[in-house]
């Protein structure tokens, strides 16, 4: 079942769904709008012909450079970046979230693959964003950027999220994919 604004307000008030910092205006009809932090991670320039091996720690650990405390976040045309939400979320063991890009940003040419917030997850949400527009796009920290639809599971999950990204703060770079 997808939760309404009434359901979300109740869960937040009961502290079953924790959103910090919380502003009442992020609650929408059937979800929450999350805002951009002031951090952006951009791919490091690689030589022509370089092929990234996601199972090679040297490649993965040196894939991005992060800029913190930015007043403006610029995504160049044809580039992919990592962004983060201001909000730190904590989900109970019977709630999941579907993270999507707000449609206004998609209409400007940004693309963001859907992200799932697993039951039991806690932390900021890292957003993977691609600029398909013909020009760079300027974003400002604090702007409502991602929309999360929440759904309840029929039962509490047996194994709440305990993965690599639990309790992440700010942008969390990708993990090395095992062979």
N, C-alpha and C positions, 0 to 999 in steps of 0.2 A: 504494500500500500504506500503510495506517495503521500508525504506529509504536507499539510496546508500551513499557511501562516499562523493559524490558531494553534495547530499542533506544535510547530516550532517554538512559538512563544512559550507554550506550556513546558516543553522539554528544557528550554533555556532557563526559565524561572525556577524549575525544579532542580537545576544543575545536573541534569542527566546528559544534556548536550552542552558542552562548554565551548564558548567562543570568547577569546580574549585578544585584543580589547574588543568589547562589544558596543556597537551603536545600533539603536533600534531601527534606523532607516535601512539597514542591510537586509532586513526581513522583507521578502517579496511575497507575492500571492501563493507560490508553492515552492519556495526555496530561499536561499540566502545569496546575496551578492557579496563576493569577497574583493577586497581592495589590494592594489599593488603596493609592495614594499618599495624601499629605495635601493634595491640591489638588482643587478643584472649580471649575467654570466654570458660571455661571448666566446665562440670557438677561437682557439689560437690559430693563427695563419700557418698553414702547412705548405710544403713545397708541392708544386704541380705533380700529380700522379700519386700522391701519398694515399695509402689505403689504411683506414683505421681498423684495427683489430680489437673488437670489444672484449676479447679474452686476454689481451696483453695489458698488464697493469701499467707499464710505462706509457702506453698510448692513452689509456683511460684516465690515469691520474694527471695527465698533462693536456687534457682535451680543452679545458675552459680556463679563462681568466675572469675573475669576479671583480666587479666595481661596486663598492658599497657607498652609502650616503650620497647617492646621485640625486640631483634635483630634477634631472630629465633623463629618461630612458629612451634611447634611440635604437630602433630596430631597422637596420639597413635593408633595402630591397633584396630579396633572394637569400636572406640569412635567417638562421635559426638561433634562438637564445633561450636561456632559462631565466625565469622570473620567479618571484615568491609572493605569497600573500602576507599582508600585515597580520591578519588574524591567525591565531594559533587555535586549532580545533581539537576537541577530544570527544570521540564518539563512544556511546555505550555499546555493549556487546550484542545489541539487536537492531543496530542502525547502520546503514551504508549510505554513501554519498556518490552521486554522479556529477563530476565537474565538467562544465562546458564553458566555452568562450561566450561572453555576452554578445548578442547578435549585432549590436552597433559596431563592435570591433571587427567582426567578420565582414561587415559591409565595407569597411575600410581596407580590406585585403589581408587581414591577419587570419591565421589558421592555428588551431590548437587541438591536438588529438584529445579525445575524451580520457579522463582520468577517473579511476575508482578510488574512493576513500573506504577502506575496509573497516568492518566492525572492530572496535577496540583501538583504532588508530588515534594517535595524538601527535600534534606538531603543526608546523606551517605547511602549506601546500606548495610544492614546486610545480611551476607551470612551464610546459615546453611549447614555445610559440615560434611560428614561421611567418615571415612577411612575404606574401605572394604579390603585393602591390608593386607598381612600377617605380615607386619612390620610397624613401625612408619614412618611417612613422615615429612620431614623437609621443611618448607616454609620460605621464606624471605620477609620481608616487601619491598614494591616497585615492586614486581613481578607481571606481568600481569597474572590475575587469572580468572576473569569472563568476559564473552562476552555478550553485550547487543545488541539485534536487536530492532530497533525502527520502529513503524508503526503509520500511521496517522489514526485518526478516520474520518468518513465521515463528521461529524459536530463537532463543539466544544462541549465538555461535559457540561451538565447543572449543574452538581454537582461535581466540581473538588475535588480531594482527600483532606480530612480534618481529617483523622483518627489519631490514637494514635501515629503513627510513623512519622508524618509530622515534618520536621525540625530536625530529629534525627542527633546527632553528635556521631560518633563512633558506637560501638555496642549498640543496643537497645534490652534489654531483652524482652522475650515474655510477653504479657499482660495476666491478669487473664481472663479466659473465663467465661462469665456469665452463671448462671444456668437457 
